[in-house]
Amino acid sequence: MSALSVFLMVIAILCLIIGFLGCIVPALPGVPLSFVALLLLHFSGVATFSWQFLLILGLIVVLIQVLDFLIPMWGTKYFGGGRLGSIGCIVGTFIGMFFLPFGIFIGPFVGAVIGEILDGKNTNDALRTGLGSFIGFVTGLFLKLIISVGAIIIFVYKCL
């Protein structure tokens, strides 16, 4: 194995680790880093993938990234939330990043609830909206974890 291949493999492993952590920490681009890890594995020469596989996986990564922003807002709206509830969900997610590990789970809920209360909704309706944003957030987290864990499994399988 050449020095370049070893270097690419080390960077790929770091991308997998940070990619996995990025599924939980929104500031890190988890799914794209997991994809980059597989690209690095491909270009290292240790394992190769078909261009169709890489293209389809790349499209899935883009789709997951878009859905990761939309799903919590859809959850908020599905459970009766309005514009301020959706904005609160986004703000709560951002603020929650500063209070890891639990803030990232509680932030979207609290943000949506506060947004709905500021919009004049009663407490029960605001809590229901907060639940919707939380369910949406957890759904997005689950989708990101599927892709990142899948990338880890593929990486290990191809390297063995």
C-alpha positions, 0 to 999 in steps of 0.5 A, a space after each residue: 500500500 502506497 503512502 498516498 493510500 495510507 494517507 487517504 485511508 487515515 483521512 477517510 477513517 477520520 471522516 467516518 468518525 466525525 461523520 457519525 458524530 455529525 449525525 448528532 451534532 448539527 454543526 458537523 456535516 455528518 452524512 456528507 463526511 460519511 460519503 467523503 469517507 467512501 470516496 476516499 476509500 475508492 480513490 485510495 485504491 483499497 476498494 472500488 465502487 461503481 460510478 452508479 453506486 457513488 452517484 446514487 449514494 451522492 443523490 441520497 446524501 443530498 436528499 438526506 441533507 435537504 430532508 434534515 432541514 425540512 422534516 422537523 418543520 413538517 413535524 411542527 406543521 403536522 402537529 398544528 404549528 405555525 410559522 413561529 413554531 417552525 422558526 422556534 424549532 430551528 432556533 431551538 436546534 441551534 441553541 441546543 447545540 451549545 448544551 450537548 448532549 441533551 440540548 440537541 434533543 430538547 432544543 427543537 421541542 422548547 423552541 417550537 413551544 416558545 414560538 407557538 406561545 409567542 404566536 398566541 397559542 395555548 399551552 396544550 397546543 404549543 406542547 403538541 407542536 413541540 412534540 411534532 418538532 421533536 418527532 421530526 428531529 428524531 426522524 431526521 436523526 434516524 435517517 442520518 444515522 442509517 446512512 452514516 452507520 451504513 457507510 461505516 459497515 460498507 467501509 469495514 466490509 470493503 477493507 476486510 
